[in-house]
Amino acid sequence: MDTVAIRTEGLTKDYGQGRGVFDLDLSIRTGEVFGYLGPNGAGKSTTIRMLLDMVRPTSGRAEVLGQDPRAGDPGVRRRISYIPGELALWAGWSAREVIAYLGRLHGGQDRARVQDLAQRFGLDLDRVVADLSKGNKQKVGLVSAFSVDSDLLILDEPTSGLDPLLQVEFVHLVREAAAAGRTVLLSSHVLSEVQHVADRVGIIRGGHLVAVLGVADLQAQSSQTIEIVFAHDAPTVWPGLEGVEVALTDGPLGRYAVTGSVDAFLKALARHTVVSLRTHDADLEQIFLGYYADPGAVR
Amino acid sequence: MTAVLRRTLAVERQPLIGWTAGIALLVLVTAGSWPAVRDSGAQLDAVMENMPAALTAFLGEGIASFSAAGIVGSRLFGSIGLAVFIAFGVSRGSRAVAGEEAAGTLELLVTQPISRTSIAVDKVVAALGTLAGLVVVQQVLLLVMMPLVGLDFAVGNVVAASIGLYVVSAVFGMLAFAIGAATGNRQLAVGVGAGVAGGMFLLNGLGALIEELRPLADLTPFHHFDGTLVLSRGVAVVPMLVMAALTVLLTAAGILIFDRRDLS
């Protein structure tokens, strides 16, 4: 078996006016969970569509499971499961019919697995697609993608519209797939969605891959915002603490940006009387900006 | 049968019941009313004779001489029949690829382990197959009704007229398919398919009135397939073969471009 599931070299799709994907060099190892991160419109879906031969590259080349998506045998897609970013389903059919149809097209599906997955996601298979909410349609996509036997899962924003409980269920599914040796390409515009499952992440912005790094590195570089209400006026300085930035203080309220480990900060905090504490997820946008501000950090 | 073809036909089941009922009604009313129409023949003859040349031109040459073949043919294989079958052909042709693409469901099909060409071929087979089924319904019903209402068209002419009707409808249907498959724009496909059919019908009618337009009018399918004449004279083979070839060409072009372009 190939050790590389997806490889692209100088892969470019130029839509003009700076839109598209440019000079993409990407290598995703077999068995890896790869997070593909970027704001909406950065080129994530365009990349995925080139990998699946929906969109033909302007230049460069791609290899998916050892084959050129365009010239290769469409049969290779029997080993790929895909959930589109903008999932559209046949409106008049029931969820069961849609899943069975996609299973037949894919060349076989595990019925018991469909039942099991539908149960896990709380999807009523007999509901008609037209009556399903966005989240429920997304479940149809997930059940369909995970119920067929495949070596590579390409999931484009798969959890959009899912409630948080099911996002956790989704994370379990991806971990199961990874444990079974399957490769997962998971795109998202939210860091928190991929950081708990991905081994590595690639960050794309404006059609350019600006960084590929391990999740641990990413977390070390990202800052999280911690908002604290003290029983007294919020401290405006934290002497001796590295990586803590005071974003705002207003009476008892203080907002601090902490880069890297929060351990030292929490220990320093213990000396104060804290009424409440909230943390915000690391802002991906800030990480992107960090990469632009520091050209040395690019790749 | 492939999954795509089977599924496409399954989706057609209900609409086809409606189309079949409509066509059956058209044949029943047209053939069933023939005895009454025949009995008021003398009055109708007078109407036909006084009909302005412009109107005869659009209704078809055969309408001028009051006859069973002219009257029944004009409805089943002329104006109404052409409109019904071309409408069906254009609607199915445009839906084949562009319909799925507009709905966003094409993405789920082309990312499966099947080639785009095979998807398009299945869609074309479904469109042309259902069109053929409807033409056969009309033909069989007419053949069954004929002895009951005293119509005596040659069976060969009825079959030829049906084949001609099929070919004319298929050529516009596959024009709509080709536009839809090449652009992914269903409205454009319907517009071009129906627009070209309507324009050519008009052109053919005008050609009978305006000398200068005649060479152009002679190129339209409607010049070679006049519903008011087909039941009495049959259908010329060569123009039908040309149209059949054109249908194949349009289909092939649509499939080829569909295979080469970006989908989004």
Interface residues (C-beta under 8 A of the other chain):
Chain A: R49 L52 D53 M54 V55 R56 P74 G75 V76 R77 R78 I80 Y82 P84 E86 L87 A88 L89 W90 A91 G92 Y101 L102 R104 L105 H106 G107
Chain B: A3 V4 R7 V11 A103 G104 T105 E107 L108 L109 V110 T111 Q112 P113 I114 S115 R260 D262 L263 S264
